């Protein structure tokens, strides 16, 4: 069981993987519009299909004689002998093709005493990383992320500290602090929420916006993998300002509504 769901089979299922992407976004405090591949890359988490190969493990145990259902092994042999294309076999072949593996490779691993499930997961993991790299390289959302992503888990996520601090850092790195990233909005909707003078970017907030932080930082302090005292203060003050803006908008909307009723 992973995040309350059981995965049985060879291929990923969109609704299950979508739940994990939503969980990762929630745990990092990211906006819903943040691409799932960014959340997976930032946390270096595997997709559920890589972690829970129940079908693989079950079949391998039966092959090795650890299972108690002799008829299962007979069914496997009969399936392989007849070449019947069932849904399970179709998924199996598609998954092996995805990993660049053939049946002969599986037999070699078994002969050498290597764990088939682990070997497949390793190849699948490399495939996932490659796919994420391609998506990040050509993404329209948060183009800067291709430069700041790191090989391992970012340092701020490895350190123990305030969870709110981790979320603020994640939002900055994953592009949530830049309305400019929301390319689907109209041009005027991407302008700064504070001054409205130009597109909302971190550079604008740090250098040209009427809002000023008491902390003097450079861009790399904000989006780098390390949490510095300066970046902590800047992001905390920015979060407080956003909360203030949100309260003011709610008050203004409430007053407009009361005026209409009057």
Secondary structure, DSSP 8 states (H G I E B T S, - for coil): -BTTB---SSS--HHHHHHHHHHHHHHHT--TTS-HHHHHHHHT---HHHH--HHHHHHHHHHTT--S-HHHHHHHHHHHHHT---HHHHHHHHHHHHHT--HHHHHHHHHTT--HHHHHHHHHHHHHHHHHHHHHHT-SS-TTHHHH--SS--HHHHS---HHHHHHHHHHHTTTT-GGG-TTS-GGGGB-TTT-SSB--HHHHHHTSS---SS---HHHHHSSS--HHHHHHHHHHHHHHHHHHHHHHHHHHHHHHHHH-
